[in-house]
Amino acid sequence: MRKGVDLRQRPAGESFPPAGRRTQLFKLLAVAGLAVLALGLSFVVFLNVDLAAGLGTLVATWGLSRLLALGGRRHGPLSVGIPMVTGVALVALGFAILPAHRPQVAPKPAVSAAPTASATVAATPSVTPSPTLDQLREQARQAYLRYWDVVKETALSHDPGPLSQVAAGTALTYAQSALEHDRSLGQTYIIQMEHNIKSTVVVDGLGGPGIGAQVDDFYVDHTVRVDPATLRPLEPDPNRHGHQSFTLKEVSPGSWKVVLGSEIN
């Protein structure tokens, strides 16, 4: 027998690749099988499924391949197929359990923008302190003086509109009637009052429901009738001294109106 010549019998019509080529093919397949096995083992180890089982599978497969090689089938189909099938099984196992071992990322809580200083102030309900008794007295006193300022303005303009801003009830009706009377007669007056308020009393329920005030005014009246065109006085200054008492009501916090006035002899 000459070296390198294959003397095995071939069935009729069948051809075999040369022995050298078959050996190389099995070597390549064996390497591929071991690579697949290593890939499967890496899946098992990486996913922490069972490190001991993965190493045991690798050792057992390697040992079985060595036994087959010692039996004369170093590069037979079994020595190639066992590592490859085992590796494929491990890879399949890795893909099967991958979703269960995939780390779950907890959703980040929504972070809302910090409220601005102005928004914080707006959200906090403001508490307005109740006015003191002295503050209520001063409010009523200023409302009374404002009433006479408006009476003076309307006496010159004959426009009763502004009166409703400072008076209500009986006081408003009387002021409007007096103004209409002067207008109908074509008379114009310059109202000049010298006020001397002696007392301002604030009482709950005075003049009706709510807070009321009583203003006592010892006045000096300098009111004169004037020419409507030139505003020249048509009569001397009366310089009349008198005493009047006016009742005011708080119609809203800090806002007062005259509701009643009377002359005290």
ZIZI-V155192 format. One line per field, one symbol per residue. burial: I if it has 9 or more other C-alpha atoms within 8 Angstrom, else O. A space follows every 10 residues. Layout:
burial: ???
This chain:
burial: OOOOOOOOOO OOOOOOOOOO OIIOOIIOII OIIIIIIIII IOIIIOIOOO IOOIIOOIOO IIOIIIOIIO OOIIIOOOII IIIIIIIIII IIIIOOOIOO OOOOOOOOOO OOOOOOOOOI OOOOOOOOOO OOOOOIIOII IOIIOIIOOI IIOIIIOIOI OIIIOIIIOO IIIOIIOOII OIIOOOIIII IIIOOOIOOI OIOOIIIOOI IIIIIIIIII IIIIIIIOOO OOIOOOOOOO OIIIIIIIII OOOOIIIIII IOOOO
